[in-house]
Amino acid sequence: MSFVFAYVTVPEDAAKKLAATVVEERLAACANILPGMTSVYRWRGKIEEGAEAVVIFKTQADLFPVLKDRITALHSYDTPCIIALPVVDGHQPFLEWIQAETVSVS
């Protein structure tokens, strides 16, 4: 069994709803919301700045494509940041908890 942390940026006012929906649907065992982030980025030829939150979802690697599609459907951005960071090792009881709290697609 392999696991990923999905790193997602989202408008601060949408973070809790997104996190609750994904965890309720068992696509992630947990979501950590890190509020108060300022993003500076280039968009359509201009430098933009926005207040965002980072949401880190903990899930099984084989669920990431489904998780990514669900977040994309719920997200307000045209091009949301949704990336998978592989978990190369971890505390076994914690990894077992992630497995137990998510639905497996394998």
Residue, then its C-alpha position, 0 to 999 in steps of 0.5 A: m500500500s502506498f500513500v500520498f499527501a495531496y497539496v492543494t491551494v484554495p481561497e481561504d473562505a472555501a478551504k473548510k467546505l472543500a476539506a469536509t466534503v473530501v473527507e466525508e466522501r472518504l477520498a482522504a482520511c484527513a485534511n490539514i488547513l493552513p490559512g493565511m498564505t499569500s500567493v504571488y503568481r503570473w496569470r494571463g501575462k500579469i503578476e497577481e496576488g491573492a489570499e489563499a489557504v493550503v489544504i494537505f489531504k492524506t490519502q492512498a496513492d491509488l485514490f489520488p486520480v479520483l481525489k484530483d478529479r473531485i477537487t477539480a470539480l469543486h474548486s473555483y479556479d480554472t487551473p487549481c494547484i493539486i499535486a501529489l507528494p509521495v509518502v516514502d515512509g511513516h509511522q505504521p499505525f498512522l498509515e494504517w489509519i489512512q488506509a482504514e479511513t479511505v475507500s480503496v479503488s484497487 
